[in-house]
């Protein structure tokens, strides 16, 4: 059975790359950075912390 974990959107703004992350545990949050690598690192770190602290089923 599949279960919704999170949704991640990457958008290009006029001066920065934007990532919007949505999950049931963390809600909706947004990350901005000048480079794709910096934004992706922020998203990875946040999701890793969220999933590691989530209770297991």
N, C-alpha and C positions, 0 to 999 in steps of 0.2 A: 504494500500500500504506500502510495506517495503522500507526502505531507509538506505543506508550504513551510519553508524555512526562512527565506528572505528574498527580497527583490532589490536589484542594484541597477541604477541607471547612470550612464556617463554622458554628460552634456558639455559642449564646448561653449563657453561664454566669451565675451569680447576680450577679456584679459586673463582668463583663468579656465582651467578645466574644473568641472563640478561633478561630484558623485552624490547621488541621492540613494540612501539605503533605507529600506523599510523591513522591519521584522516585528513579530508579535512581542517579543521580549524587550526590544530596544526602541520600538516606535519608529518614527521617521526622523532621520538626521541627514545632514548635508556636510560635505567636505569640499574644500577648495584648495587648489594649488596651481603653481605656475607650470608644473610638468606633470605628465601622465603618471610617471613613476612615483612622485610624491603623493598624489591622490590615491593611487592604487595601494601604496604602503599603508596609508591611513585606514583605508577600508579593510584591508587584510588584518591589520592589528586589532581593529575594533571588533570585527566579526570573530576572530580567533578568541579574544577575551570573552565575548558573549557566549559562544558555543562551549568553551571550556568550563564556564561557570553554570551552564544550564543543567538542570537535573536530567538524569537519564531515565528513559522510559522502561 
